Amino acid sequence: MSPSRWLRLALVAAALANLPCCGYALVGRGITTDATIKRIGVPTFRDLTGKPNLDQILTRKVIEELLRRGRFDVVQQATGVDALVDGEIVSYNATPVGFEGGQADSTAQTTASRYAVTVTAKVKYLKVGGAEPIWANDSFSFRDEYDIGTDAAAFLDQEGPALDRLAQAFARSLVSAMLEAF
C-alpha cells in the first residue's frame, strides 16, 4: 500500500472517530433529583378513604421502592431529612367488573366474580426548605383487577393480595415519576 493511501485511510479513520454519536439515549434513565438529597422522609400517607391499613401498605411499598434504588437513606419521619414524600390517599374504590349467573332462562342470582380496585392519591416530592415541589401529582392513580369466583367470602381473601400488588405497582411508578427524567 502506498504512503498516500495510508494517509488517506488515517484521515478517514480520524474523521469517523470524531463524528458525533447517533444521539439516541434511553428515556427515563437520568436521575433528576438534586445530588444534595441523601435522606428522604416518607411519613405515613394520610388516608381520607377509611380503608383499613391502606395508608400503611402504600407507605411501606413506597419506602421499599426508594430503598431498592440504593441511592438514599429512607426513613418514615418528616424531621432530619433532605427531602419529603408527602402523600394523601383521596379515594379507594372496589367495583365489580365481572359477573356470573343470572341468565335469562334461569332463576339463578347474578353475583360479582371479578373486581377492579382503584387507588388515587395526592403526592408531592419536596426538598426541605424549597419553595416549590420537585415533583407533584394531585391525582396519582393505579388500578388492579382480581377474581373472587362464586364464593362471596373469597372477596376478602383476594382483596389483600390484589391490594398488595396494586400498592407495589403504585410505588414503583410513583418513585420512577419522582426520580427519573421522563
Secondary structure as UniProt FT lines:
FT   HELIX           3..18
FT   TURN            27..28
FT   TURN            35..36
FT   STRAND          39..41
FT   STRAND          46..47
FT   TURN            52..53
FT   HELIX           54..68
FT   TURN            69..70
FT   STRAND          73..75
FT   STRAND          83..100
FT   TURN            104..105
FT   STRAND          111..127
FT   TURN            128..129
FT   STRAND          135..147
FT   TURN            149..150
FT   TURN            152..153
FT   HELIX           154..179
//
